[in-house]
């Protein structure tokens, strides 16, 4: 019900703008997919390496 009021509301951003923003975000994610995956792997490996020292410091 709230969503249908949001769609029918003429104020603010329209449905087309939201769809375009989502499409751009998906396109960027697909373009930079390998970079995002490598970055996430690097971050999690650093967290895993430093987890022991973080816990022992408590």
PQR file of N, CA, C, O and H, with PARSE charges and radii, in Angstrom:
ATOM      1  N   UNK A   1       0.828  -1.180   0.000 -0.4000 1.5000
ATOM      2  CA  UNK A   1       0.000   0.000   0.000 -0.0000 2.0000
ATOM      3  C   UNK A   1       0.876   1.248   0.000  0.5500 1.7000
ATOM      4  O   UNK A   1       0.617   2.184  -0.757 -0.5500 1.4000
ATOM      5  N   UNK A   2       1.895   1.272   0.828 -0.4000 1.5000
ATOM      6  CA  UNK A   2       2.806   2.405   0.869 -0.0000 2.0000
ATOM      7  C   UNK A   2       3.562   2.527  -0.445  0.5500 1.7000
ATOM      8  O   UNK A   2       3.797   3.627  -0.944 -0.5500 1.4000
ATOM      9  H   UNK A   2       2.105   0.512   1.443  0.4000 1.0000
ATOM     10  N   UNK A   3       3.941   1.368  -1.001 -0.4000 1.5000
ATOM     11  CA  UNK A   3       4.676   1.371  -2.268 -0.0000 2.0000
ATOM     12  C   UNK A   3       3.821   1.923  -3.400  0.5500 1.7000
ATOM     13  O   UNK A   3       4.313   2.675  -4.241 -0.5500 1.4000
ATOM     14  H   UNK A   3       3.750   0.474  -0.596  0.4000 1.0000
ATOM     15  N   UNK A   4       2.535   1.552  -3.428 -0.4000 1.5000
ATOM     16  CA  UNK A   4       1.659   2.052  -4.494 -0.0000 2.0000
ATOM     17  C   UNK A   4       1.466   3.563  -4.379  0.5500 1.7000
ATOM     18  O   UNK A   4       1.367   4.259  -5.389 -0.5500 1.4000
ATOM     19  H   UNK A   4       2.135   0.941  -2.744  0.4000 1.0000
ATOM     20  N   UNK A   5       1.414   4.065  -3.143 -0.4000 1.5000
ATOM     21  CA  UNK A   5       1.324   5.527  -2.979 -0.0000 2.0000
ATOM     22  C   UNK A   5       2.612   6.187  -3.449  0.5500 1.7000
ATOM     23  O   UNK A   5       2.581   7.277  -4.020 -0.5500 1.4000
ATOM     24  H   UNK A   5       1.494   3.498  -2.323  0.4000 1.0000
ATOM     25  N   UNK A   6       3.746   5.530  -3.211 -0.4000 1.5000
ATOM     26  CA  UNK A   6       5.034   6.063  -3.648 -0.0000 2.0000
ATOM     27  C   UNK A   6       5.094   6.138  -5.164  0.5500 1.7000
ATOM     28  O   UNK A   6       5.596   7.115  -5.718 -0.5500 1.4000
ATOM     29  H   UNK A   6       3.771   4.644  -2.747  0.4000 1.0000
ATOM     30  N   UNK A   7       4.585   5.112  -5.839 -0.4000 1.5000
ATOM     31  CA  UNK A   7       4.598   5.079  -7.300 -0.0000 2.0000
ATOM     32  C   UNK A   7       3.683   6.156  -7.877  0.5500 1.7000
ATOM     33  O   UNK A   7       4.036   6.797  -8.866 -0.5500 1.4000
ATOM     34  H   UNK A   7       4.177   4.318  -5.388  0.4000 1.0000
ATOM     35  N   UNK A   8       2.511   6.363  -7.271 -0.4000 1.5000
ATOM     36  CA  UNK A   8       1.538   7.327  -7.784 -0.0000 2.0000
ATOM     37  C   UNK A   8       1.866   8.762  -7.422  0.5500 1.7000
ATOM     38  O   UNK A   8       1.321   9.689  -8.023 -0.5500 1.4000
ATOM     39  H   UNK A   8       2.225   5.842  -6.467  0.4000 1.0000
ATOM     40  N   UNK A   9       2.746   8.965  -6.453 -0.4000 1.5000
ATOM     41  CA  UNK A   9       3.089  10.301  -5.996 -0.0000 2.0000
ATOM     42  C   UNK A   9       3.808  11.062  -7.106  0.5500 1.7000
ATOM     43  O   UNK A   9       4.762  10.551  -7.694 -0.5500 1.4000
ATOM     44  H   UNK A   9       3.188   8.212  -5.965  0.4000 1.0000
ATOM     45  N   UNK A  10       3.364  12.257  -7.389 -0.4000 1.5000
ATOM     46  CA  UNK A  10       3.961  13.056  -8.456 -0.0000 2.0000
ATOM     47  C   UNK A  10       5.124  13.905  -7.960  0.5500 1.7000
ATOM     48  O   UNK A  10       5.861  14.478  -8.764 -0.5500 1.4000
ATOM     49  H   UNK A  10       2.589  12.672  -6.912  0.4000 1.0000
ATOM     50  N   UNK A  11       5.294  13.991  -6.654 -0.4000 1.5000
ATOM     51  CA  UNK A  11       6.370  14.799  -6.098 -0.0000 2.0000
ATOM     52  C   UNK A  11       7.656  13.990  -6.063  0.5500 1.7000
ATOM     53  O   UNK A  11       7.622  12.760  -6.020 -0.5500 1.4000
ATOM     54  H   UNK A  11       4.695  13.526  -6.001  0.4000 1.0000
ATOM     55  N   UNK A  12       8.783  14.674  -6.082 -0.4000 1.5000
ATOM     56  CA  UNK A  12      10.067  13.989  -5.939 -0.0000 2.0000
ATOM     57  C   UNK A  12      10.451  13.214  -7.185  0.5500 1.7000
ATOM     58  O   UNK A  12      10.087  13.563  -8.308 -0.5500 1.4000
ATOM     59  H   UNK A  12       8.811  15.673  -6.117  0.4000 1.0000
ATOM     60  N   UNK A  13      11.200  12.152  -6.945 -0.4000 1.5000
ATOM     61  CA  UNK A  13      11.700  11.354  -8.059 -0.0000 2.0000
ATOM     62  C   UNK A  13      10.601  10.461  -8.615  0.5500 1.7000
ATOM     63  O   UNK A  13       9.798   9.896  -7.873 -0.5500 1.4000
ATOM     64  H   UNK A  13      11.496  11.868  -6.033  0.4000 1.0000
ATOM     65  N   UNK A  14      10.585  10.349  -9.910 -0.4000 1.5000
ATOM     66  CA  UNK A  14       9.614   9.489 -10.566 -0.0000 2.0000
ATOM     67  C   UNK A  14      10.151   8.084 -10.744  0.5500 1.7000
ATOM     68  O   UNK A  14      11.317   7.805 -10.466 -0.5500 1.4000
ATOM     69  H   UNK A  14      11.238  10.808 -10.513  0.4000 1.0000
ATOM     70  N   UNK A  15       9.294   7.219 -11.205 -0.4000 1.5000
ATOM     71  CA  UNK A  15       9.658   5.822 -11.401 -0.0000 2.0000
ATOM     72  C   UNK A  15      10.764   5.676 -12.435  0.5500 1.7000
ATOM     73  O   UNK A  15      11.664   4.850 -12.279 -0.5500 1.4000
ATOM     74  H   UNK A  15       8.346   7.446 -11.431  0.4000 1.0000
ATOM     75  N   UNK A  16      10.699   6.461 -13.467 -0.4000 1.5000
ATOM     76  CA  UNK A  16      11.707   6.373 -14.528 -0.0000 2.0000
ATOM     77  C   UNK A  16      13.089   6.712 -13.984  0.5500 1.7000
ATOM     78  O   UNK A  16      14.069   6.049 -14.322 -0.5500 1.4000
ATOM     79  H   UNK A  16       9.968   7.132 -13.594  0.4000 1.0000
ATOM     80  N   UNK A  17      13.172   7.730 -13.154 -0.4000 1.5000
ATOM     81  CA  UNK A  17      14.461   8.108 -12.581 -0.0000 2.0000
ATOM     82  C   UNK A  17      15.018   6.993 -11.712  0.5500 1.7000
ATOM     83  O   UNK A  17      16.216   6.712 -11.757 -0.5500 1.4000
ATOM     84  H   UNK A  17      12.375   8.269 -12.880  0.4000 1.0000
ATOM     85  N   UNK A  18      14.165   6.358 -10.926 -0.4000 1.5000
ATOM     86  CA  UNK A  18      14.613   5.263 -10.065 -0.0000 2.0000
ATOM     87  C   UNK A  18      15.101   4.096 -10.912  0.5500 1.7000
ATOM     88  O   UNK A  18      16.129   3.494 -10.600 -0.5500 1.4000
ATOM     89  H   UNK A  18      13.192   6.586 -10.890  0.4000 1.0000
ATOM     90  N   UNK A  19      14.382   3.770 -11.976 -0.4000 1.5000
ATOM     91  CA  UNK A  19      14.775   2.671 -12.860 -0.0000 2.0000
ATOM     92  C   UNK A  19      16.113   2.981 -13.529  0.5500 1.7000
ATOM     93  O   UNK A  19      16.964   2.099 -13.650 -0.5500 1.4000
ATOM     94  H   UNK A  19      13.547   4.259 -12.230  0.4000 1.0000
ATOM     95  N   UNK A  20      16.301   4.210 -13.956 -0.4000 1.5000
ATOM     96  CA  UNK A  20      17.562   4.595 -14.595 -0.0000 2.0000
ATOM     97  C   UNK A  20      18.720   4.505 -13.608  0.5500 1.7000
ATOM     98  O   UNK A  20      19.794   4.023 -13.967 -0.5500 1.4000
ATOM     99  H   UNK A  20      15.610   4.926 -13.858  0.4000 1.0000
ATOM    100  N   UNK A  21      18.525   4.956 -12.384 -0.4000 1.5000
ATOM    101  CA  UNK A  21      19.576   4.884 -11.365 -0.0000 2.0000
ATOM    102  C   UNK A  21      19.933   3.431 -11.080  0.5500 1.7000
ATOM    103  O   UNK A  21      21.112   3.095 -10.977 -0.5500 1.4000
ATOM    104  H   UNK A  21      17.653   5.349 -12.092  0.4000 1.0000
ATOM    105  N   UNK A  22      18.935   2.569 -10.953 -0.4000 1.5000
ATOM    106  CA  UNK A  22      19.194   1.146 -10.700 -0.0000 2.0000
ATOM    107  C   UNK A  22      19.944   0.529 -11.881  0.5500 1.7000
ATOM    108  O   UNK A  22      20.869  -0.259 -11.682 -0.5500 1.4000
ATOM    109  H   UNK A  22      17.976   2.842 -11.037  0.4000 1.0000
ATOM    110  N   UNK A  23      19.553   0.878 -13.103 -0.4000 1.5000
ATOM    111  CA  UNK A  23      20.215   0.339 -14.294 -0.0000 2.0000
ATOM    112  C   UNK A  23      21.679   0.771 -14.342  0.5500 1.7000
ATOM    113  O   UNK A  23      22.549  -0.026 -14.693 -0.5500 1.4000
ATOM    114  H   UNK A  23      18.801   1.518 -13.265  0.4000 1.0000
ATOM    115  N   UNK A  24      21.952   2.012 -13.996 -0.4000 1.5000
ATOM    116  CA  UNK A  24      23.336   2.502 -13.987 -0.0000 2.0000
ATOM    117  C   UNK A  24      24.149   1.778 -12.925  0.5500 1.7000
ATOM    118  O   UNK A  24      25.296   1.405 -13.172 -0.5500 1.4000
ATOM    119  H   UNK A  24      21.246   2.659 -13.710  0.4000 1.0000
ATOM    120  N   UNK A  25      23.571   1.574 -11.747 -0.4000 1.5000
ATOM    121  CA  UNK A  25      24.286   0.862 -10.689 -0.0000 2.0000
ATOM    122  C   UNK A  25      24.583  -0.582 -11.084  0.5500 1.7000
ATOM    123  O   UNK A  25      25.673  -1.088 -10.815 -0.5500 1.4000
ATOM    124  H   UNK A  25      22.639   1.876 -11.546  0.4000 1.0000
ATOM    125  N   UNK A  26      23.625  -1.242 -11.715 -0.4000 1.5000
ATOM    126  CA  UNK A  26      23.847  -2.623 -12.172 -0.0000 2.0000
ATOM    127  C   UNK A  26      24.926  -2.650 -13.252  0.5500 1.7000
ATOM    128  O   UNK A  26      25.790  -3.527 -13.239 -0.5500 1.4000
ATOM    129  H   UNK A  26      22.740  -0.831 -11.934  0.4000 1.0000
ATOM    130  N   UNK A  27      24.887  -1.710 -14.177 -0.4000 1.5000
ATOM    131  CA  UNK A  27      25.894  -1.651 -15.237 -0.0000 2.0000
ATOM    132  C   UNK A  27      27.288  -1.427 -14.651  0.5500 1.7000
ATOM    133  O   UNK A  27      28.249  -2.068 -15.076 -0.5500 1.4000
ATOM    134  H   UNK A  27      24.185  -0.998 -14.188  0.4000 1.0000
ATOM    135  N   UNK A  28      27.403  -0.529 -13.686 -0.4000 1.5000
ATOM    136  CA  UNK A  28      28.701  -0.294 -13.046 -0.0000 2.0000
ATOM    137  C   UNK A  28      29.186  -1.531 -12.309  0.5500 1.7000
ATOM    138  O   UNK A  28      30.373  -1.854 -12.342 -0.5500 1.4000
ATOM    139  H   UNK A  28      26.622  -0.008 -13.340  0.4000 1.0000
ATOM    140  N   UNK A  29      28.274  -2.218 -11.647 -0.4000 1.5000
ATOM    141  CA  UNK A  29      28.654  -3.444 -10.947 -0.0000 2.0000
ATOM    142  C   UNK A  29      29.149  -4.498 -11.924  0.5500 1.7000
ATOM    143  O   UNK A  29      30.109  -5.209 -11.628 -0.5500 1.4000
ATOM    144  H   UNK A  29      27.310  -1.955 -11.620  0.4000 1.0000
ATOM    145  N   UNK A  30      28.513  -4.610 -13.079 -0.4000 1.5000
ATOM    146  CA  UNK A  30      28.955  -5.582 -14.078 -0.0000 2.0000
ATOM    147  C   UNK A  30      30.291  -5.197 -14.695  0.5500 1.7000
ATOM    148  O   UNK A  30      31.128  -6.059 -14.962 -0.5500 1.4000
ATOM    149  H   UNK A  30      27.733  -4.032 -13.320  0.4000 1.0000
ATOM    150  N   UNK A  31      30.492  -3.907 -14.920 -0.4000 1.5000
ATOM    151  CA  UNK A  31      31.749  -3.436 -15.509 -0.0000 2.0000
ATOM    152  C   UNK A  31      32.911  -3.665 -14.549  0.5500 1.7000
ATOM    153  O   UNK A  31      33.982  -4.110 -14.963 -0.5500 1.4000
ATOM    154  H   UNK A  31      29.813  -3.206 -14.703  0.4000 1.0000
ATOM    155  N   UNK A  32      32.708  -3.366 -13.279 -0.4000 1.5000
ATOM    156  CA  UNK A  32      33.778  -3.463 -12.297 -0.0000 2.0000
ATOM    157  C   UNK A  32      33.677  -4.733 -11.448  0.5500 1.7000
ATOM    158  O   UNK A  32      34.175  -4.774 -10.323 -0.5500 1.4000
ATOM    159  H   UNK A  32      31.838  -3.005 -12.942  0.4000 1.0000
ATOM    160  N   UNK A  33      33.034  -5.763 -11.990 -0.4000 1.5000
ATOM    161  CA  UNK A  33      32.794  -6.997 -11.245 -0.0000 2.0000
ATOM    162  C   UNK A  33      34.097  -7.616 -10.732  0.5500 1.7000
ATOM    163  O   UNK A  33      34.200  -7.936  -9.548 -0.5500 1.4000
ATOM    164  H   UNK A  33      32.630  -5.730 -12.904  0.4000 1.0000
ATOM    165  N   UNK A  34      35.071  -7.785 -11.590 -0.4000 1.5000
ATOM    166  CA  UNK A  34      36.347  -8.401 -11.186 -0.0000 2.0000
ATOM    167  C   UNK A  34      37.043  -7.554 -10.128  0.5500 1.7000
ATOM    168  O   UNK A  34      37.580  -8.094  -9.161 -0.5500 1.4000
ATOM    169  H   UNK A  34      34.987  -7.525 -12.552  0.4000 1.0000
ATOM    170  N   UNK A  35      37.041  -6.255 -10.297 -0.4000 1.5000
ATOM    171  CA  UNK A  35      37.673  -5.363  -9.321 -0.0000 2.0000
ATOM    172  C   UNK A  35      36.987  -5.469  -7.964  0.5500 1.7000
ATOM    173  O   UNK A  35      37.653  -5.512  -6.930 -0.5500 1.4000
ATOM    174  H   UNK A  35      36.605  -5.816 -11.083  0.4000 1.0000
ATOM    175  N   UNK A  36      35.662  -5.511  -7.965 -0.4000 1.5000
ATOM    176  CA  UNK A  36      34.906  -5.604  -6.714 -0.0000 2.0000
ATOM    177  C   UNK A  36      35.186  -6.933  -6.023  0.5500 1.7000
ATOM    178  O   UNK A  36      35.365  -6.972  -4.806 -0.5500 1.4000
ATOM    179  H   UNK A  36      35.120  -5.476  -8.805  0.4000 1.0000
ATOM    180  N   UNK A  37      35.225  -8.021  -6.790 -0.4000 1.5000
ATOM    181  CA  UNK A  37      35.495  -9.337  -6.215 -0.0000 2.0000
ATOM    182  C   UNK A  37      36.901  -9.388  -5.639  0.5500 1.7000
ATOM    183  O   UNK A  37      37.093  -9.872  -4.523 -0.5500 1.4000
ATOM    184  H   UNK A  37      35.079  -7.989  -7.779  0.4000 1.0000
ATOM    185  N   UNK A  38      37.895  -8.893  -6.387 -0.4000 1.5000
ATOM    186  CA  UNK A  38      39.274  -8.883  -5.894 -0.0000 2.0000
ATOM    187  C   UNK A  38      39.420  -8.020  -4.646  0.5500 1.7000
ATOM    188  O   UNK A  38      40.139  -8.385  -3.715 -0.5500 1.4000
ATOM    189  H   UNK A  38      37.739  -8.501  -7.293  0.4000 1.0000
ATOM    190  N   UNK A  39      38.746  -6.890  -4.627 -0.4000 1.5000
ATOM    191  CA  UNK A  39      38.798  -6.004  -3.467 -0.0000 2.0000
ATOM    192  C   UNK A  39      38.192  -6.674  -2.238  0.5500 1.7000
ATOM    193  O   UNK A  39      38.748  -6.596  -1.142 -0.5500 1.4000
ATOM    194  H   UNK A  39      38.162  -6.593  -5.383  0.4000 1.0000
ATOM    195  N   UNK A  40      37.051  -7.333  -2.426 -0.4000 1.5000
ATOM    196  CA  UNK A  40      36.400  -8.016  -1.308 -0.0000 2.0000
ATOM    197  C   UNK A  40      37.275  -9.155  -0.784  0.5500 1.7000
ATOM    198  O   UNK A  40      37.406  -9.331   0.428 -0.5500 1.4000
ATOM    199  H   UNK A  40      36.600  -7.396  -3.316  0.4000 1.0000
ATOM    200  N   UNK A  41      37.875  -9.928  -1.692 -0.4000 1.5000
ATOM    201  CA  UNK A  41      38.767 -11.018  -1.274 -0.0000 2.0000
ATOM    202  C   UNK A  41      39.957 -10.470  -0.495  0.5500 1.7000
ATOM    203  O   UNK A  41      40.356 -11.043   0.519 -0.5500 1.4000
ATOM    204  H   UNK A  41      37.769  -9.785  -2.677  0.4000 1.0000
ATOM    205  N   UNK A  42      40.518  -9.374  -0.961 -0.4000 1.5000
ATOM    206  CA  UNK A  42      41.664  -8.761  -0.287 -0.0000 2.0000
ATOM    207  C   UNK A  42      41.289  -8.268   1.104  0.5500 1.7000
ATOM    208  O   UNK A  42      42.036  -8.473   2.061 -0.5500 1.4000
ATOM    209  H   UNK A  42      40.195  -8.909  -1.785  0.4000 1.0000
ATOM    210  N   UNK A  43      40.146  -7.626   1.216 -0.4000 1.5000
ATOM    211  CA  UNK A  43      39.690  -7.110   2.511 -0.0000 2.0000
ATOM    212  C   UNK A  43      39.456  -8.257   3.489  0.5500 1.7000
ATOM    213  O   UNK A  43      39.880  -8.189   4.643 -0.5500 1.4000
ATOM    214  H   UNK A  43      39.539  -7.459   0.439  0.4000 1.0000
ATOM    215  N   UNK A  44      38.778  -9.315   3.029 -0.4000 1.5000
ATOM    216  CA  UNK A  44      38.485 -10.428   3.927 -0.0000 2.0000
ATOM    217  C   UNK A  44      39.736 -11.210   4.302  0.5500 1.7000
ATOM    218  O   UNK A  44      39.824 -11.737   5.411 -0.5500 1.4000
ATOM    219  H   UNK A  44      38.433  -9.371   2.092  0.4000 1.0000
ATOM    220  N   UNK A  45      40.707 -11.294   3.392 -0.4000 1.5000
ATOM    221  CA  UNK A  45      41.948 -11.984   3.751 -0.0000 2.0000
ATOM    222  C   UNK A  45      42.722 -11.187   4.799  0.5500 1.7000
ATOM    223  O   UNK A  45      43.329 -11.771   5.697 -0.5500 1.4000
ATOM    224  H   UNK A  45      40.635 -10.866   2.491  0.4000 1.0000
ATOM    225  N   UNK A  46      42.705  -9.863   4.690 -0.4000 1.5000
ATOM    226  CA  UNK A  46      43.372  -9.034   5.704 -0.0000 2.0000
ATOM    227  C   UNK A  46      42.657  -9.142   7.046  0.5500 1.7000
ATOM    228  O   UNK A  46      43.304  -9.164   8.092 -0.5500 1.4000
ATOM    229  H   UNK A  46      42.212  -9.389   3.960  0.4000 1.0000
ATOM    230  N   UNK A  47      41.337  -9.209   7.025 -0.4000 1.5000
ATOM    231  CA  UNK A  47      40.582  -9.377   8.267 -0.0000 2.0000
ATOM    232  C   UNK A  47      40.923 -10.718   8.900  0.5500 1.7000
ATOM    233  O   UNK A  47      41.112 -10.809  10.113 -0.5500 1.4000
ATOM    234  H   UNK A  47      40.811  -9.191   6.175  0.4000 1.0000
ATOM    235  N   UNK A  48      41.001 -11.754   8.076 -0.4000 1.5000
ATOM    236  CA  UNK A  48      41.315 -13.093   8.585 -0.0000 2.0000
ATOM    237  C   UNK A  48      42.724 -13.140   9.167  0.5500 1.7000
ATOM    238  O   UNK A  48      42.948 -13.770  10.200 -0.5500 1.4000
ATOM    239  H   UNK A  48      40.848 -11.680   7.091  0.4000 1.0000
ATOM    240  N   UNK A  49      43.669 -12.482   8.512 -0.4000 1.5000
ATOM    241  CA  UNK A  49      45.052 -12.468   8.992 -0.0000 2.0000
ATOM    242  C   UNK A  49      45.176 -11.729  10.321  0.5500 1.7000
ATOM    243  O   UNK A  49      45.951 -12.138  11.186 -0.5500 1.4000
ATOM    244  H   UNK A  49      43.487 -11.971   7.673  0.4000 1.0000
ATOM    245  N   UNK A  50      44.432 -10.662  10.488 -0.4000 1.5000
ATOM    246  CA  UNK A  50      44.556  -9.831  11.685 -0.0000 2.0000
ATOM    247  C   UNK A  50      43.534 -10.171  12.776  0.5500 1.7000
ATOM    248  O   UNK A  50      43.523  -9.534  13.829 -0.5500 1.4000
ATOM    249  H   UNK A  50      43.802 -10.329   9.785  0.4000 1.0000
ATOM    250  N   UNK A  51      42.693 -11.149  12.538 -0.4000 1.5000
ATOM    251  CA  UNK A  51      41.659 -11.491  13.517 -0.0000 2.0000
ATOM    252  C   UNK A  51      42.260 -12.000  14.819  0.5500 1.7000
ATOM    253  O   UNK A  51      41.776 -11.659  15.898 -0.5500 1.4000
ATOM    254  H   UNK A  51      42.702 -11.666  11.683  0.4000 1.0000
ATOM    255  N   UNK A  52      43.300 -12.804  14.732 -0.4000 1.5000
ATOM    256  CA  UNK A  52      43.932 -13.350  15.934 -0.0000 2.0000
ATOM    257  C   UNK A  52      44.516 -12.273  16.825  0.5500 1.7000
ATOM    258  O   UNK A  52      44.354 -12.318  18.045 -0.5500 1.4000
ATOM    259  H   UNK A  52      43.693 -13.081  13.855  0.4000 1.0000
ATOM    260  N   UNK A  53      45.193 -11.306  16.230 -0.4000 1.5000
ATOM    261  CA  UNK A  53      45.790 -10.251  17.033 -0.0000 2.0000
ATOM    262  C   UNK A  53      44.723  -9.325  17.626  0.5500 1.7000
ATOM    263  O   UNK A  53      44.919  -8.762  18.703 -0.5500 1.4000
ATOM    264  H   UNK A  53      45.325 -11.269  15.239  0.4000 1.0000
ATOM    265  N   UNK A  54      43.607  -9.168  16.933 -0.4000 1.5000
ATOM    266  CA  UNK A  54      42.547  -8.327  17.463 -0.0000 2.0000
ATOM    267  C   UNK A  54      41.887  -8.975  18.669  0.5500 1.7000
ATOM    268  O   UNK A  54      41.548  -8.295  19.637 -0.5500 1.4000
ATOM    269  H   UNK A  54      43.448  -9.626  16.058  0.4000 1.0000
ATOM    270  N   UNK A  55      41.707 -10.285  18.610 -0.4000 1.5000
ATOM    271  CA  UNK A  55      41.066 -11.013  19.706 -0.0000 2.0000
ATOM    272  C   UNK A  55      42.006 -11.135  20.892  0.5500 1.7000
ATOM    273  O   UNK A  55      41.573 -11.022  22.039 -0.5500 1.4000
ATOM    274  H   UNK A  55      41.982 -10.837  17.823  0.4000 1.0000
ATOM    275  N   UNK A  56      43.287 -11.363  20.631 -0.4000 1.5000
ATOM    276  CA  UNK A  56      44.237 -11.523  21.742 -0.0000 2.0000
ATOM    277  C   UNK A  56      44.466 -10.217  22.493  0.5500 1.7000
ATOM    278  O   UNK A  56      44.906 -10.233  23.643 -0.5500 1.4000
ATOM    279  H   UNK A  56      43.639 -11.454  19.699  0.4000 1.0000
ATOM    280  N   UNK A  57      44.175  -9.103  21.864 -0.4000 1.5000
ATOM    281  CA  UNK A  57      44.350  -7.807  22.512 -0.0000 2.0000
ATOM    282  C   UNK A  57      43.243  -7.455  23.482  0.5500 1.7000
ATOM    283  O   UNK A  57      43.337  -6.448  24.183 -0.5500 1.4000
ATOM    284  H   UNK A  57      43.817  -9.090  20.930  0.4000 1.0000
ATOM    285  N   UNK A  58      42.189  -8.268  23.539 -0.4000 1.5000
ATOM    286  CA  UNK A  58      41.069  -7.970  24.435 -0.0000 2.0000
ATOM    287  C   UNK A  58      41.397  -8.328  25.816  0.5500 1.7000
ATOM    288  O   UNK A  58      40.574  -8.149  26.713 -0.5500 1.4000
ATOM    289  H   UNK A  58      42.112  -9.086  22.970  0.4000 1.0000
TER
END
